[in-house]
Every structure is written in structure tokens, then in C-alpha cells.
Amino acid sequence: MQKLGEEDPTFRVSSDEETGQTIISGMGELHLEILVDRLLREFKVKANIGQPMVAYREAITKSVSDIDVKFVRQSGGRGQFGHVVINVEPNESGKGYHFENKIVGGVIPREYIPSVDKGMQEALKNGVVAGYPIEDVRVELVFGSYHDVDSSEMAFKIAGSMAIQQACKKASPKLMEPIMRVEVIVPDEYLGDVMGDLNSRRGKIEGMEQRKEAQVVASYVPLSNMFGYVTDLRSITQGRAVFHMEFAKYQQVPSSIETEILEKVHGKVS
């Protein structure tokens, strides 16, 4: 897998600590099929291959202020104390995470600030809706307090983690899904079938143009609805159409679809 990663920068490998499974990530179903085939055939890897999964994300949709969190532990000897107050708001799409330290007067010593930041970044890797990473968040650390004896980097890291989780729960978090730009080149006689199929996949047609004796159909389609498209397109066009697909953006999942996803993730609606 390391060799594949060196050859293909879009190939990613991670591990699920709970299940012990190895998760490979790529640019789409066809890309993953090629990678899996190479692993099995070329590198002689013995593996049970599961179904492809969509890399969802989460995002907050409103601002929240003065989220006040204290982490206090006392169990004999030295305790733990960390206290932070944060403001949180959605960042511009694609801008990621941004942390701003607005502490004045030393109410939190300077050496603890990076721990607060680190605690929040780690917490954002596991979202509050369905456990997917939360992206595009702006955070201001505005106030807090410390204890001369009991405060530590770990205490402030935990306080930061607790504060951002609490803030995101209050900031109307939503599930986001990857949207792919799909371009299909199809003979005129199959145009209606192809467009109907794209619409059935929650696709939005962006435009069409004539190219010799074929039509080029440009659309945006949720990745979750594109699994199996290679086979389906071949079937409805007698193998005479081709398509190209690339990632375009993340977009909020419709509420009805979000309910279905949460049922699969949690086994129930949360």
C-alpha cells in the first residue's frame, strides 16, 4: 500500500481503531476498483473487500458565542483544571479550521494556548452529527482562567475539546455530502435515457452541447448515487456512452437523506 501511495497521491490509507479494518480512499468507484485489483493481482494481498463508503463531512450553520467550559478533576494529590470561553462561527467553504487567540491580561497563560487549539482540532475529527470530520470552522478563544497548581497542558487540551464539541452541537450542525461533476458523452438516441437516469440519481443537469453525432451532458450528482454507474450506463446505452467524473464540492444533505444515513450509522435516528 505504501508503494501505491507513492505512485498515486490521491490514494489514502487509514485504520478504523474500533473494527481493526483498513480503509482505502480514492477518487471514485472506478478508481477504487483499479486499486483493489492491483492489490489483489499485482501485490498478492489477501483481503476481504467491503462495499464502497461515502466520505461525508459535517459543518456548522450558525454562530454561537460565550461557550463557557471548565474541566475540573480532583482525585487526591494534584488535580486538573482548565477553563476556556470560546466563540464559534462557520468559516468560508473550503477554508478549513481557523483559530484566533483573543486572550488578554494573561487570564490563560501563553504556554497553554496551543493545547487548547490542539484539543479543538482533534475533537473536530469526530463530528457531533454522525462522527464525520467537521470542516470550515472559525474559533475565537476569548476568556478563561487557570489554577497555579492544578492547571496543565492536558487540562486545557481537554477543556478545548469539550468546548468545541459543545459549541458545534449548539451551532446547528449539518451533514455534508460530496458532489461530483459528471460529464457523459452519449449518442443522440440515448440522450433521454441518460438524462432520466441522472435525474433519478438526484443529479442536476448543468448544460448540454453537441459534439459531432453525440451530446455532452454536464451535471452535478451526489457521490452516494453514483455507485454502479459504470454498469448502468453501459446497459442503458448498449455500451456506446462514456463518462468522466471528478469531485466538485461538499453540499448539505437533504433532511430526508440525512435521516437514512443516520439510521445506518447509529442503527436509529439520533
C-alpha positions, 0 to 999 in steps of 0.5 A: 500500500505504501508503494501505491501511495507513492505512485498515486497521491490521491490514494489514502490509507487509514485504520478504523481503531474500533473494527481493526479494518483498513480503509482505502480512499480514492477518487471514485468507484472506478478508481477504487476498483483499479486499486483493489485489483492491483492489490489483489493481482499485482501485490498478492494481498489477501483481503476481504473487500467491503462495499464502497463508503461515502466520505461525508463531512459535517459543518456548522450553520450558525454562530454561537458565542460565550461557550463557557467550559471548565474541566475540573478533576480532583482525585487526591494529590494534584488535580486538573483544571482548565477553563476556556470561553470560546466563540464559534462561527462557520468559516468560508467553504473550503477554508478549513479550521481557523483559530484566533487567540483573543486572550488578554491580561494573561487570564490563560497563560501563553504556554497553554494556548496551543493545547487548547487549539490542539484539543479543538482540532482533534475533537473536530475529527469526530463530528457531533452529527454522525462522527464525520470530520467537521470542516470550515470552522472559525474559533475565537478563544476569548476568556478563561482562567487557570489554577497555579497548581492544578492547571496543565497542558492536558487540562486545557487540551481537554477543556478545548475539546469539550468546548468545541464539541459543545459549541458545534452541537449548539451551532446547528450542525449539518451533514455534508455530502460530496458532489461530483461533476459528471460529464457523459458523452452519449449518442443522440438516441440515448440522450433521454435515457441518460438524462432520466437516469441522472435525474433519478440519481438526484443529479442536476443537469448543468448544460448540454452541447453537441459534439459531432453525432453525440451530446455532452451532458454536464451535471452535478450528482451526489457521490452516494448515487453514483455507485454502479454507474459504470454498469448502468450506463453501459446497459442503458446505452448498449455500451456506446456512452462514456463518462468522466467524473471528478469531485466538485464540492461538499453540499448539505444533505437533504433532511430526508437523506440525512435521516437514512444515513443516520439510521445506518450509522447509529442503527436509529435516528439520533 
